[in-house]
Amino acid sequence: MHQRGISAEPGVYFLGLPWLSRRGSSFIWGVWHDAKFIADHIATQRKYQAYQVAAAQPATAPA
């Protein structure tokens, strides 16, 4: 199961499937739309994870 190439399983993504988001999804000249969407999703997830790690660390007192 996936939604626009993003699986419910973390870290699993799909590209090149027919009609993933549009007719050209399975062709080399059309897959870039889906690849950009997934790359943007991964970048957003990484920023969110970095934020969570930073927020979980205790604040240090100024010296």
GILIN-V536466 format. One record per pair of residues at least 4 apart in sequence whose C-alpha atoms are under 7 Angstrom apart, sorted by the first residue. I is the first residue (numbers start at 1). GAP is how many residues later the second one is. If there is no record, write none. Layout:
i: <I:I>
gap: <GAP:GAP>
This chain:
i: <1:1:2:2:2:3:4:4:5:5:5:5:6:6:6:7:7:15:15:16:16:16:16:17:17:18:18:18:19:19:20:21:21:24:24:25:25:25:26:26:27:31:32:33:34:35:36:37:38:39:40:41:42:43:44:45:46:47:48:49:50:51:52:53>
gap: <6:7:4:5:6:4:16:17:8:9:10:15:6:7:8:5:6:19:20:9:10:11:15:8:9:5:7:8:4:6:5:4:13:6:7:5:6:9:4:5:4:4:4:4:4:4:4:4:4:4:4:4:4:4:4:4:4:4:4:4:4:4:4:4>
